[in-house]
Amino acid sequence: MSQKNETPILILSLFITVGLIGGGFWWFTRKTSLNFNQVTKPQPINSTSPNITQPKSSGNNFASIQNVPTGLFNYGGSTSWATVRLAVDPAIQAARPEFRLRYVEPISANPGSGTGIQALIDGQLSFAQSSRPILDEELNRAKQRGFTLQQIPVAIDGLAVAVNPNINIPGITLDQLRSIYTGKITNWSQVGGSNIPIKAYSRRISDGGTVELFVQDILGGQDFSSDVEFVSTTTQALKKVASSPGGIYYASAPEVVPQCSIKPLPLGRTQGQYIAPYQDPIVLPSECPGRRNKLNIEAFQSGKYPITRNLFVVVKQNDQTEQQAGVAYANLLLTEQGQELISQAGFVKIR
């Protein structure tokens, strides 16, 4: 074959080769780009990771949350969570019917954060609800069982003080509150009120996280006065405060602030600097239940209100279904839908 005839063939071969190389390069970069996007796209939480800190919800509603296990899961704990269990959990059940929740009360003890965490450690619950942080002794008990515990904050709460509506004072300081419950202040006249003997009520320290927090943060570990009357439930205590001219009691703010038969009392760190747990102006008992006091959300979120705390989902970190269930429950509460329902339940959004 002559050189003249070979030239067109060589040129044609060159074009074919260049075309094949170019097409292959185009296909390779397109494929590589696709894989790169798949790798770098934010992934949902690994709900079986042993080092959970605080899950960040990956969606706006319950339907968007991934890694929600299927089955029936027992849970329980803090009585402060009662409104969440009534208002939020049924909505979770409706949206995620595969994730069945069953609230369980202790058989031989009153429900509370401590008994809930203990039941979790003992294998009776899949996860627990707590109104206080995990204690070192609880972490140690869990470690002895071969796993750890993780607390996941999902809402903001505060302790509110309820007094009889006849108590006419602008507020009290935390020091004065401590003195009332340790027996140093026994009459409302000692804090600027009328000459009325103080009648203080409380649940027992073994009854829940609210009392434990009060003893630790307000009483500084001191014992209750022998004059303090212990009651079993907040409902019972509020009835006693309403019928006792000098009554006083403390509980989770959503349990106190909207009530008609008592008056929420402003608290302060210093004399005269009182912050109300409710939004001003106060709704008087005579106007209730047509109107009810609402939580002072701004004061709780900013920390201006002197007794605030987080609500926690306590998760058993054992790489089992219980851990997946606890993280899934926390993730559901941390969605926009969950936070809105938590707000409707009377607590303050954490995000």
C-alpha positions in Angstrom: 0.0 0.0 0.0 1.4 3.4 -1.0 2.1 6.2 1.5 -0.6 8.3 -0.1 -3.2 5.6 0.7 -2.0 5.1 4.2 -2.3 8.8 5.2 -6.2 8.9 5.3 -6.3 5.7 7.2 -3.9 7.0 9.8 -5.9 10.2 10.2 -9.1 8.3 10.5 -7.5 6.0 13.2 -6.3 9.0 15.1 -9.8 10.6 15.2 -11.3 7.3 16.4 -8.6 6.9 19.1 -9.1 10.5 20.3 -12.9 10.0 20.3 -12.6 6.9 22.4 -10.2 8.5 24.9 -12.4 11.6 25.1 -15.6 9.6 25.6 -13.9 7.4 28.2 -12.7 10.5 30.1 -16.2 12.1 30.0 -17.8 8.9 31.3 -15.1 8.5 34.0 -15.4 12.1 35.3 -19.3 11.9 35.3 -19.1 8.6 37.3 -16.5 10.0 39.6 -18.6 13.1 40.3 -21.6 11.0 41.1 -19.7 8.9 43.6 -18.1 12.0 45.2 -21.5 13.5 45.8 -22.7 10.3 47.4 -19.7 10.1 49.7 -19.9 13.8 50.9 -23.7 14.0 51.3 -24.5 14.4 55.0 -25.5 11.1 56.4 -28.1 10.4 59.2 -26.9 9.7 62.7 -25.3 6.3 63.3 -27.7 5.3 66.0 -25.5 2.4 67.1 -22.4 4.4 67.7 -21.0 3.8 71.2 -20.0 7.5 71.5 -23.2 9.4 71.2 -23.0 13.0 72.4 -26.1 14.9 71.2 -27.8 13.7 68.1 -28.6 16.4 65.5 -32.0 15.7 63.9 -31.7 15.2 60.2 -35.2 16.2 59.3 -38.1 18.6 60.1 -40.7 16.1 61.0 -41.1 12.6 62.4 -41.5 10.9 59.1 -38.0 12.1 58.0 -36.0 10.4 60.8 -34.0 7.4 59.8 -32.8 4.4 61.9 -36.0 4.2 63.8 -36.3 0.6 65.0 -39.4 -1.6 64.7 -40.9 -3.1 67.9 -42.4 -2.4 71.3 -40.1 -0.4 73.6 -40.7 0.2 77.3 -39.8 3.6 78.7 -40.4 5.7 81.8 -38.9 8.0 84.4 -39.4 11.6 85.4 -42.9 12.8 86.3 -42.0 16.2 84.9 -42.2 14.5 81.5 -45.9 13.8 82.0 -47.1 16.5 79.5 -44.7 15.3 76.9 -46.0 11.7 77.2 -49.5 13.1 76.8 -49.0 15.6 74.0 -45.9 14.5 72.0 -45.7 10.7 72.2 -49.1 10.0 70.7 -48.1 12.1 67.7 -44.9 10.1 67.4 -47.0 6.9 67.4 -49.3 8.2 64.7 -46.4 9.1 62.4 -44.2 6.1 63.2 -46.5 3.1 64.0 -43.6 0.7 63.7 -41.9 2.4 66.8 -44.4 1.4 69.5 -43.9 3.0 72.9 -45.2 1.7 76.3 -44.9 3.8 79.4 -44.0 1.7 82.5 -44.2 2.8 86.1 -42.0 1.1 88.8 -43.8 -1.6 90.8 -42.5 -0.9 94.3 -41.4 2.8 94.0 -42.7 6.2 92.9 -42.0 7.2 89.3 -39.2 9.6 88.8 -35.9 10.3 87.1 -33.9 8.1 89.6 -36.2 5.1 89.4 -36.4 5.4 85.7 -32.6 5.4 85.3 -32.4 2.5 87.7 -35.0 0.5 85.7 -32.9 1.2 82.6 -29.8 -0.1 84.2 -31.7 -3.2 85.4 -32.9 -3.9 81.9 -36.5 -3.1 82.5 -36.6 -0.1 80.1 -35.3 0.5 76.7 -34.6 4.2 77.5 -35.5 6.6 80.3 -36.7 10.2 80.6 -34.9 12.4 83.2 -35.3 15.9 84.5 -31.8 15.9 85.9 -28.3 14.9 84.8 -27.0 11.3 85.3 -25.3 10.8 88.6 -21.8 9.4 89.0 -23.2 6.5 91.0 -25.6 5.6 88.2 -22.7 5.7 85.7 -20.8 3.4 87.9 -23.7 0.9 88.3 -24.1 0.9 84.5 -20.4 0.3 84.0 -20.6 -2.7 86.4 -23.3 -4.1 84.1 -21.0 -3.8 81.1 -22.3 -0.6 79.4 -22.4 3.2 79.7 -25.2 5.7 79.8 -25.6 8.9 77.7 -27.9 11.8 78.4 -29.3 13.7 75.4 -30.9 17.1 76.2 -34.1 17.7 74.3 -35.9 20.5 76.1 -35.5 23.3 78.7 -37.5 23.4 81.9 -37.4 25.4 85.1 -38.5 24.9 88.7 -41.4 27.2 89.7 -42.6 28.0 93.2 -46.3 27.9 93.9 -47.9 29.8 96.8 -51.4 30.4 98.1 -53.0 33.2 96.1 -53.3 35.2 99.4 -49.5 35.6 99.7 -48.9 39.2 98.5 -45.2 39.7 98.0 -43.2 40.6 94.8 -41.0 37.5 95.1 -38.3 35.8 97.1 -34.6 35.2 96.6 -33.0 31.7 96.3 -31.5 32.2 99.8 -34.9 32.9 101.2 -36.3 29.9 99.5 -33.5 27.8 101.0 -34.2 29.3 104.5 -37.9 28.4 104.2 -37.2 24.8 103.4 -34.5 24.4 106.0 -36.6 26.0 108.8 -34.8 29.4 109.2 -37.8 31.4 107.9 -41.1 30.3 109.2 -43.4 33.2 108.7 -44.3 35.2 105.5 -43.7 38.4 107.5 -40.0 37.6 107.4 -39.9 38.1 103.7 -42.2 41.1 103.4 -45.6 39.5 103.6 -48.4 39.3 106.1 -48.2 37.6 109.5 -49.0 34.1 108.2 -47.1 30.9 109.2 -45.4 29.3 106.3 -46.5 25.7 105.4 -44.0 24.1 103.1 -44.7 21.0 101.0 -42.3 18.8 99.0 -42.1 15.3 97.5 -39.5 13.1 99.1 -36.0 13.1 97.7 -36.4 9.5 96.6 -39.4 10.5 94.4 -37.7 12.1 91.5 -35.2 14.3 89.8 -37.0 17.6 90.6 -36.5 17.0 94.4 -32.9 15.9 93.9 -32.2 19.0 91.9 -33.8 21.2 94.5 -31.8 19.6 97.4 -28.6 19.9 95.4 -28.9 23.3 93.8 -31.2 25.2 96.3 -30.6 23.6 99.7 -26.9 23.0 99.0 -27.2 19.4 100.3 -28.9 20.5 103.6 -31.8 18.5 105.0 -35.4 19.6 104.8 -36.8 21.2 108.0 -38.8 18.8 110.1 -41.8 21.1 109.5 -41.8 20.3 105.8 -44.8 18.1 104.9 -44.0 15.4 102.3 -46.6 14.5 99.7 -46.7 11.8 97.0 -47.6 13.9 93.9 -47.6 17.4 92.6 -51.4 17.3 92.2 -51.8 16.5 95.9 -49.3 19.2 96.8 -51.0 22.0 94.8 -54.3 21.1 96.4 -52.8 21.5 99.8 -51.1 24.9 98.8 -54.5 26.2 97.5 -56.2 25.3 100.8 -53.4 26.4 103.1 -53.1 30.2 103.7 -49.3 30.0 104.1 -48.7 27.2 101.6 -45.6 26.9 99.3 -44.4 24.2 97.0 -42.0 23.8 94.0 -42.3 21.7 90.9 -41.6 21.7 87.2 -42.7 25.0 85.7 -45.3 23.6 83.3 -47.0 21.8 86.2 -47.2 25.1 88.2 -47.5 28.1 85.9 -50.9 27.4 84.2 -52.7 26.3 87.4 -55.7 28.3 88.5 -55.8 27.5 92.3 -52.3 28.8 93.2 -50.0 31.7 92.3 -46.6 31.2 90.7 -44.0 33.3 92.7 -41.2 35.3 91.0 -37.7 34.3 92.1 -34.4 36.2 92.2 -30.7 35.7 92.8 -30.6 39.0 94.7 -33.1 41.0 96.7 -35.6 43.0 94.5 -34.3 41.5 91.2 -37.1 39.0 90.7 -37.9 37.1 87.5 -41.3 35.6 87.0 -41.7 32.1 85.6 -44.8 33.4 83.7 -45.3 36.1 81.1 -46.4 39.4 82.4 -49.0 40.5 83.3 -50.0 37.8 85.6 -53.3 36.1 85.2 -55.2 36.1 88.5 -56.9 32.9 89.8 -60.3 34.7 89.3 -59.6 35.0 85.5 -58.7 31.3 85.2 -59.4 29.0 83.4 -60.7 31.4 80.8 -57.1 32.6 80.6 -54.0 30.9 82.0 -50.5 32.0 82.7 -47.9 31.1 80.1 -44.3 30.2 80.6 -41.7 33.0 80.4 -39.9 31.4 77.5 -37.4 34.2 77.0 -36.3 34.1 80.6 -35.8 30.3 80.5 -33.8 30.3 77.3 -31.6 33.2 78.3 -30.9 31.9 81.8 -32.3 35.0 83.5 -34.8 32.9 85.4 -32.7 31.5 88.3 -33.7 27.8 88.3 -33.5 26.3 84.9 -32.6 22.8 83.8 -32.6 20.5 80.8 -34.8 17.5 80.2 -32.8 14.4 79.0 -33.4 11.2 77.2 -31.1 8.7 78.9 -29.7 6.1 76.5 -28.1 2.7 77.2 -25.0 2.5 75.1 -24.7 -1.2 74.5 -24.8 -1.4 70.7 -28.2 -3.1 70.9 -31.7 -2.3 69.9 -32.3 -0.4 73.2 -29.6 2.1 72.2 -31.1 2.5 68.7 -34.5 3.1 70.3 -33.2 5.7 72.7 -31.4 7.7 70.1 -34.3 7.5 67.7 -36.7 8.8 70.4 -34.3 11.7 71.1 -34.0 12.4 67.3 -37.7 12.5 66.9 -38.0 15.0 69.8 -35.3 17.2 68.3 -37.0 17.6 64.9 -38.9 20.9 64.3 -42.1 19.0 64.7 -41.0 17.5 68.0 -39.7 20.8 69.3 -43.0 22.5 68.5 -45.0 19.8 70.3 -42.6 20.1 73.3 -43.4 23.8 73.3 -47.1 23.1 73.2 -46.6 20.6 76.1 -45.4 23.6 78.2 -41.6 23.3 77.9 -39.1 25.5 76.2 -37.5 24.5 72.9 -33.8 23.6 73.2 -33.2 24.6 69.5 
